Every structure is written in structure tokens, then in C-alpha cells.
């Protein structure tokens, strides 16, 4: 079994929201970008919420999220809590529908409604 790989987090010290995803897929690893699969709805949702739509260059999408104090990290979630230390016990967690094309059972509009919850914390 191969070792799982990911990327460093997209984050600044003033982040108010941390979006934790599962490990990146093949398209993301190949492109060296978060949510690079063309059918993944992450950037469509981030476009609606923060103006970070897929048609922008990747660096601009990332900058728009960081400016809005949104951090992104694809990790094995059990490893994150240990790295957060005492602060991890005071955070609020919310499970949101997956943006992956493998989870197409939830309509895009319903995913967007659910993801709007993160705006309440910025």
C-alpha cells in the first residue's frame, strides 16, 4: 500500500474557517492544486461564496480565499486535532456535503446552500 500524499495547507494566521477535506485525488496531485478535478464542485461553490471561481488562475483563487480568512487543508482528519493543540477543543465543527464528483447524489444547489454556513463564521 502506497503512502498517502497531500499538500501544505492554504492558510494565513488570521483564518476564521478551516475547510478540511480528505486526501487529494489523482487530478489534484498531478496538477499540484487543491480540487483540480474539473467536475469537483469546490471551486464552483467558492466562486459563489467568495468570487474564487474556477476560471481564475489558481493563485488568484487561493488569494481570494485567504483574503476572506478561509483556509483549506486536505488531510487525514484524525491527525489534525493533535496539531491544533488546546485550540482544537474550542473550535466548532460542521460536516458539509462533499464537492467530489463521486458524491453526485446531492444536487449542486443543495450543496451550495449547505456550504453557505461557513460565511456565518467570517
LOKEVO-54027 format. One record per atom (N, C-alpha, C): residue number from 0; residue in one letter; x, y, z; atom name. Coordinates in steps of 0.05 Angstrom, whole numbers, always signed. Example, Ala and Ser with C-alpha at 12.3 -4.5 7.8 and 13.67 -1.06 7.14 Angstrom:
// LOKEVO-54027
{0,"A",{+264,-114,+156},"N"}
{0,"A",{+246,-90,+156},"CA"}
{0,"A",{+264,-66,+156},"C"}
{1,"S",{+257,-45,+142},"N"}
{1,"S",{+273,-21,+143},"CA"}
{1,"S",{+258,+1,+157},"C"}
// end
This chain:
// LOKEVO-54027
{0,"X",{+17,-24,+0},"N"}
{0,"X",{+0,+0,+0},"CA"}
{0,"X",{+18,+25,+0},"C"}
{1,"X",{+12,+44,-18},"N"}
{1,"X",{+28,+68,-20},"CA"}
{1,"X",{+22,+88,+2},"C"}
{2,"X",{+40,+106,+6},"N"}
{2,"X",{+36,+126,+26},"CA"}
{2,"X",{+18,+148,+15},"C"}
{3,"X",{-1,+157,+31},"N"}
{3,"X",{-19,+179,+23},"CA"}
{3,"X",{-3,+205,+22},"C"}
{4,"X",{-10,+222,+2},"N"}
{4,"X",{+4,+247,-1},"CA"}
{4,"X",{-17,+270,-1},"C"}
{5,"X",{-8,+293,+7},"N"}
{5,"X",{-25,+316,+7},"CA"}
{5,"X",{-8,+341,+1},"C"}
{6,"X",{-19,+364,+6},"N"}
{6,"X",{-6,+389,+2},"CA"}
{6,"X",{-4,+404,+28},"C"}
{7,"X",{+13,+424,+30},"N"}
{7,"X",{+12,+441,+53},"CA"}
{7,"X",{-15,+456,+54},"C"}
{8,"X",{-23,+464,+77},"N"}
{8,"X",{-48,+479,+79},"CA"}
{8,"X",{-47,+506,+64},"C"}
{9,"X",{-70,+514,+54},"N"}
{9,"X",{-73,+542,+44},"CA"}
{9,"X",{-84,+557,+68},"C"}
{10,"X",{-67,+573,+80},"N"}
{10,"X",{-76,+586,+105},"CA"}
{10,"X",{-59,+610,+112},"C"}
{11,"X",{-72,+628,+126},"N"}
{11,"X",{-58,+651,+139},"CA"}
{11,"X",{-65,+649,+169},"C"}
{12,"X",{-49,+663,+185},"N"}
{12,"X",{-53,+663,+214},"CA"}
{12,"X",{-80,+674,+223},"C"}
{13,"X",{-93,+691,+206},"N"}
{13,"X",{-118,+703,+214},"CA"}
{13,"X",{-143,+687,+204},"C"}
{14,"X",{-139,+663,+195},"N"}
{14,"X",{-161,+647,+185},"CA"}
{14,"X",{-183,+643,+206},"C"}
{15,"X",{-208,+644,+197},"N"}
{15,"X",{-230,+640,+215},"CA"}
{15,"X",{-245,+614,+209},"C"}
{16,"X",{-241,+604,+185},"N"}
{16,"X",{-254,+579,+176},"CA"}
{16,"X",{-232,+562,+164},"C"}
{17,"X",{-232,+536,+172},"N"}
{17,"X",{-214,+516,+161},"CA"}
{17,"X",{-231,+495,+148},"C"}
{18,"X",{-228,+492,+122},"N"}
{18,"X",{-242,+471,+107},"CA"}
{18,"X",{-223,+447,+106},"C"}
{19,"X",{-231,+426,+118},"N"}
{19,"X",{-215,+401,+118},"CA"}
{19,"X",{-227,+382,+98},"C"}
{20,"X",{-211,+374,+79},"N"}
{20,"X",{-220,+354,+60},"CA"}
{20,"X",{-206,+328,+65},"C"}
{21,"X",{-214,+308,+50},"N"}
{21,"X",{-200,+282,+51},"CA"}
{21,"X",{-175,+284,+33},"C"}
{22,"X",{-161,+264,+31},"N"}
{22,"X",{-136,+265,+15},"CA"}
{22,"X",{-142,+272,-14},"C"}
{23,"X",{-124,+287,-27},"N"}
{23,"X",{-129,+296,-54},"CA"}
{23,"X",{-129,+273,-74},"C"}
{24,"X",{-144,+276,-95},"N"}
{24,"X",{-146,+256,-116},"CA"}
{24,"X",{-123,+258,-136},"C"}
{25,"X",{-123,+240,-155},"N"}
{25,"X",{-102,+239,-175},"CA"}
{25,"X",{-100,+265,-191},"C"}
{26,"X",{-122,+276,-199},"N"}
{26,"X",{-121,+301,-215},"CA"}
{26,"X",{-108,+324,-199},"C"}
{27,"X",{-115,+325,-173},"N"}
{27,"X",{-104,+346,-156},"CA"}
{27,"X",{-74,+342,-152},"C"}
{28,"X",{-66,+317,-147},"N"}
{28,"X",{-38,+311,-143},"CA"}
{28,"X",{-22,+317,-168},"C"}
{29,"X",{-33,+310,-191},"N"}
{29,"X",{-19,+315,-217},"CA"}
{29,"X",{-16,+345,-222},"C"}
{30,"X",{-38,+361,-217},"N"}
{30,"X",{-37,+390,-221},"CA"}
{30,"X",{-24,+405,-199},"C"}
{31,"X",{-20,+392,-176},"N"}
{31,"X",{-9,+404,-152},"CA"}
{31,"X",{-26,+428,-143},"C"}
{32,"X",{-53,+423,-144},"N"}
{32,"X",{-72,+443,-136},"CA"}
{32,"X",{-95,+429,-121},"C"}
{33,"X",{-106,+443,-102},"N"}
{33,"X",{-129,+433,-88},"CA"}
{33,"X",{-153,+432,-108},"C"}
{34,"X",{-168,+411,-106},"N"}
{34,"X",{-194,+407,-121},"CA"}
{34,"X",{-191,+413,-151},"C"}
{35,"X",{-171,+400,-163},"N"}
{35,"X",{-165,+404,-191},"CA"}
{35,"X",{-183,+389,-210},"C"}
{36,"X",{-197,+368,-201},"N"}
{36,"X",{-214,+353,-219},"CA"}
{36,"X",{-236,+371,-230},"C"}
{37,"X",{-239,+372,-256},"N"}
{37,"X",{-257,+391,-269},"CA"}
{37,"X",{-286,+388,-260},"C"}
{38,"X",{-294,+364,-251},"N"}
{38,"X",{-322,+360,-243},"CA"}
{38,"X",{-326,+365,-213},"C"}
{39,"X",{-304,+369,-198},"N"}
{39,"X",{-307,+375,-170},"CA"}
{39,"X",{-320,+403,-167},"C"}
{40,"X",{-340,+405,-150},"N"}
{40,"X",{-355,+429,-147},"CA"}
{40,"X",{-344,+449,-127},"C"}
{41,"X",{-321,+443,-115},"N"}
{41,"X",{-309,+461,-95},"CA"}
{41,"X",{-306,+489,-106},"C"}
{42,"X",{-292,+492,-128},"N"}
{42,"X",{-287,+519,-138},"CA"}
{42,"X",{-312,+533,-149},"C"}
{43,"X",{-332,+517,-158},"N"}
{43,"X",{-357,+529,-165},"CA"}
{43,"X",{-370,+542,-140},"C"}
{44,"X",{-370,+527,-118},"N"}
{44,"X",{-381,+537,-93},"CA"}
{44,"X",{-365,+561,-82},"C"}
{45,"X",{-339,+559,-83},"N"}
{45,"X",{-322,+581,-73},"CA"}
{45,"X",{-326,+606,-91},"C"}
{46,"X",{-332,+601,-116},"N"}
{46,"X",{-338,+624,-134},"CA"}
{46,"X",{-363,+638,-125},"C"}
{47,"X",{-384,+623,-118},"N"}
{47,"X",{-409,+635,-109},"CA"}
{47,"X",{-406,+648,-82},"C"}
{48,"X",{-390,+637,-65},"N"}
{48,"X",{-387,+648,-38},"CA"}
{48,"X",{-367,+671,-36},"C"}
{49,"X",{-345,+669,-51},"N"}
{49,"X",{-322,+687,-47},"CA"}
{49,"X",{-311,+699,-73},"C"}
{50,"X",{-323,+693,-96},"N"}
{50,"X",{-312,+702,-121},"CA"}
{50,"X",{-286,+688,-129},"C"}
{51,"X",{-282,+664,-119},"N"}
{51,"X",{-259,+648,-126},"CA"}
{51,"X",{-266,+626,-145},"C"}
{52,"X",{-277,+633,-168},"N"}
{52,"X",{-287,+614,-187},"CA"}
{52,"X",{-264,+601,-203},"C"}
{53,"X",{-270,+578,-214},"N"}
{53,"X",{-250,+561,-228},"CA"}
{53,"X",{-237,+575,-252},"C"}
{54,"X",{-250,+594,-265},"N"}
{54,"X",{-238,+606,-289},"CA"}
{54,"X",{-216,+626,-282},"C"}
{55,"X",{-213,+632,-256},"N"}
{55,"X",{-190,+649,-248},"CA"}
{55,"X",{-165,+631,-246},"C"}
{56,"X",{-141,+643,-250},"N"}
{56,"X",{-117,+627,-245},"CA"}
{56,"X",{-117,+617,-216},"C"}
{57,"X",{-105,+594,-212},"N"}
{57,"X",{-105,+581,-186},"CA"}
{57,"X",{-95,+600,-164},"C"}
{58,"X",{-73,+614,-169},"N"}
{58,"X",{-62,+632,-149},"CA"}
{58,"X",{-82,+654,-140},"C"}
{59,"X",{-98,+664,-159},"N"}
{59,"X",{-118,+684,-152},"CA"}
{59,"X",{-141,+671,-136},"C"}
{60,"X",{-149,+647,-142},"N"}
{60,"X",{-170,+634,-127},"CA"}
{60,"X",{-160,+631,-98},"C"}
{61,"X",{-136,+621,-95},"N"}
{61,"X",{-125,+617,-68},"CA"}
{61,"X",{-124,+644,-53},"C"}
{62,"X",{-114,+665,-66},"N"}
{62,"X",{-113,+691,-53},"CA"}
{62,"X",{-140,+701,-44},"C"}
{63,"X",{-160,+697,-60},"N"}
{63,"X",{-187,+706,-52},"CA"}
{63,"X",{-197,+691,-28},"C"}
{64,"X",{-191,+666,-26},"N"}
{64,"X",{-199,+651,-1},"CA"}
{64,"X",{-184,+662,+23},"C"}
{65,"X",{-158,+665,+20},"N"}
{65,"X",{-142,+675,+42},"CA"}
{65,"X",{-150,+703,+51},"C"}
{66,"X",{-157,+720,+32},"N"}
{66,"X",{-166,+747,+39},"CA"}
{66,"X",{-192,+746,+55},"C"}
{67,"X",{-209,+726,+50},"N"}
{67,"X",{-234,+723,+64},"CA"}
{67,"X",{-230,+707,+90},"C"}
{68,"X",{-206,+700,+97},"N"}
{68,"X",{-198,+686,+121},"CA"}
{68,"X",{-208,+657,+121},"C"}
{69,"X",{-207,+645,+97},"N"}
{69,"X",{-214,+617,+94},"CA"}
{69,"X",{-189,+601,+88},"C"}
{70,"X",{-184,+580,+104},"N"}
{70,"X",{-161,+562,+100},"CA"}
{70,"X",{-171,+535,+89},"C"}
{71,"X",{-154,+521,+75},"N"}
{71,"X",{-161,+495,+63},"CA"}
{71,"X",{-138,+476,+68},"C"}
{72,"X",{-146,+451,+76},"N"}
{72,"X",{-126,+431,+81},"CA"}
{72,"X",{-138,+404,+76},"C"}
{73,"X",{-126,+388,+58},"N"}
{73,"X",{-134,+360,+54},"CA"}
{73,"X",{-116,+343,+71},"C"}
{74,"X",{-128,+329,+90},"N"}
{74,"X",{-113,+314,+110},"CA"}
{74,"X",{-128,+290,+119},"C"}
{75,"X",{-114,+273,+134},"N"}
{75,"X",{-128,+253,+150},"CA"}
{75,"X",{-137,+267,+175},"C"}
{76,"X",{-162,+270,+179},"N"}
{76,"X",{-173,+288,+200},"CA"}
{76,"X",{-163,+280,+227},"C"}
{77,"X",{-160,+255,+232},"N"}
{77,"X",{-151,+247,+259},"CA"}
{77,"X",{-123,+259,+266},"C"}
{78,"X",{-108,+266,+246},"N"}
{78,"X",{-81,+278,+251},"CA"}
{78,"X",{-83,+308,+256},"C"}
{79,"X",{-104,+321,+247},"N"}
{79,"X",{-106,+350,+251},"CA"}
{79,"X",{-111,+357,+279},"C"}
{80,"X",{-128,+344,+293},"N"}
{80,"X",{-135,+351,+320},"CA"}
{80,"X",{-111,+352,+338},"C"}
{81,"X",{-93,+334,+335},"N"}
{81,"X",{-68,+334,+351},"CA"}
{81,"X",{-51,+359,+346},"C"}
{82,"X",{-51,+368,+321},"N"}
{82,"X",{-35,+391,+314},"CA"}
{82,"X",{-47,+417,+323},"C"}
{83,"X",{-73,+418,+327},"N"}
{83,"X",{-86,+442,+336},"CA"}
{83,"X",{-82,+448,+366},"C"}
{84,"X",{-74,+428,+381},"N"}
{84,"X",{-69,+431,+409},"CA"}
{84,"X",{-94,+439,+424},"C"}
{85,"X",{-92,+455,+446},"N"}
{85,"X",{-115,+463,+462},"CA"}
{85,"X",{-136,+478,+447},"C"}
{86,"X",{-127,+492,+426},"N"}
{86,"X",{-147,+508,+410},"CA"}
{86,"X",{-167,+489,+396},"C"}
{87,"X",{-159,+465,+391},"N"}
{87,"X",{-177,+446,+378},"CA"}
{87,"X",{-202,+439,+394},"C"}
{88,"X",{-200,+443,+420},"N"}
{88,"X",{-223,+437,+437},"CA"}
{88,"X",{-244,+459,+437},"C"}
{89,"X",{-237,+483,+427},"N"}
{89,"X",{-255,+505,+428},"CA"}
{89,"X",{-267,+511,+400},"C"}
{90,"X",{-259,+496,+380},"N"}
{90,"X",{-269,+501,+353},"CA"}
{90,"X",{-297,+488,+349},"C"}
{91,"X",{-312,+500,+331},"N"}
{91,"X",{-337,+488,+323},"CA"}
{91,"X",{-333,+473,+297},"C"}
{92,"X",{-345,+450,+295},"N"}
{92,"X",{-342,+433,+271},"CA"}
{92,"X",{-369,+430,+257},"C"}
{93,"X",{-368,+430,+231},"N"}
{93,"X",{-393,+425,+215},"CA"}
{93,"X",{-386,+407,+192},"C"}
{94,"X",{-401,+387,+188},"N"}
{94,"X",{-397,+369,+166},"CA"}
{94,"X",{-414,+379,+142},"C"}
{95,"X",{-400,+383,+120},"N"}
{95,"X",{-413,+394,+96},"CA"}
{95,"X",{-413,+373,+74},"C"}
{96,"X",{-432,+374,+55},"N"}
{96,"X",{-432,+354,+34},"CA"}
{96,"X",{-407,+355,+17},"C"}
{97,"X",{-398,+332,+9},"N"}
{97,"X",{-374,+331,-8},"CA"}
{97,"X",{-378,+345,-35},"C"}
{98,"X",{-357,+357,-44},"N"}
{98,"X",{-358,+370,-71},"CA"}
{98,"X",{-348,+352,-93},"C"}
{99,"X",{-339,+328,-85},"N"}
{99,"X",{-328,+309,-104},"CA"}
{99,"X",{-349,+299,-124},"C"}
{100,"X",{-340,+295,-149},"N"}
{100,"X",{-358,+283,-169},"CA"}
{100,"X",{-367,+255,-161},"C"}
{101,"X",{-353,+242,-144},"N"}
{101,"X",{-360,+215,-135},"CA"}
{101,"X",{-385,+216,-117},"C"}
{102,"X",{-392,+240,-107},"N"}
{102,"X",{-415,+243,-89},"CA"}
{102,"X",{-436,+261,-103},"C"}
{103,"X",{-446,+252,-125},"N"}
{103,"X",{-464,+268,-141},"CA"}
{103,"X",{-493,+265,-132},"C"}
{104,"X",{-499,+251,-111},"N"}
{104,"X",{-526,+246,-102},"CA"}
{104,"X",{-540,+271,-91},"C"}
{105,"X",{-524,+291,-82},"N"}
{105,"X",{-535,+316,-72},"CA"}
{105,"X",{-534,+337,-94},"C"}
{106,"X",{-556,+349,-101},"N"}
{106,"X",{-556,+369,-123},"CA"}
{106,"X",{-537,+393,-116},"C"}
{107,"X",{-526,+404,-136},"N"}
{107,"X",{-507,+426,-133},"CA"}
{107,"X",{-519,+449,-117},"C"}
{108,"X",{-544,+457,-122},"N"}
{108,"X",{-556,+479,-107},"CA"}
{108,"X",{-559,+472,-77},"C"}
{109,"X",{-564,+447,-71},"N"}
{109,"X",{-566,+439,-43},"CA"}
{109,"X",{-539,+440,-29},"C"}
{110,"X",{-518,+433,-44},"N"}
{110,"X",{-491,+435,-33},"CA"}
{110,"X",{-484,+464,-28},"C"}
{111,"X",{-491,+481,-46},"N"}
{111,"X",{-485,+510,-42},"CA"}
{111,"X",{-499,+520,-18},"C"}
{112,"X",{-524,+513,-14},"N"}
{112,"X",{-539,+522,+10},"CA"}
{112,"X",{-525,+513,+35},"C"}
{113,"X",{-517,+488,+36},"N"}
{113,"X",{-503,+478,+60},"CA"}
{113,"X",{-477,+492,+64},"C"}
{114,"X",{-462,+496,+43},"N"}
{114,"X",{-435,+509,+46},"CA"}
{114,"X",{-438,+538,+54},"C"}
{115,"X",{-460,+551,+49},"N"}
{115,"X",{-463,+579,+58},"CA"}
{115,"X",{-459,+583,+88},"C"}
{116,"X",{-462,+561,+103},"N"}
{116,"X",{-458,+563,+132},"CA"}
{116,"X",{-431,+574,+140},"C"}
{117,"X",{-411,+570,+123},"N"}
{117,"X",{-384,+579,+131},"CA"}
{117,"X",{-383,+610,+131},"C"}
{118,"X",{-400,+623,+115},"N"}
{118,"X",{-400,+652,+114},"CA"}
{118,"X",{-408,+664,+141},"C"}
{119,"X",{-423,+650,+157},"N"}
{119,"X",{-432,+659,+183},"CA"}
{119,"X",{-408,+662,+203},"C"}
{120,"X",{-386,+650,+197},"N"}
{120,"X",{-364,+649,+216},"CA"}
{120,"X",{-341,+668,+207},"C"}
{121,"X",{-345,+684,+187},"N"}
{121,"X",{-324,+701,+177},"CA"}
{121,"X",{-329,+730,+186},"C"}
// end
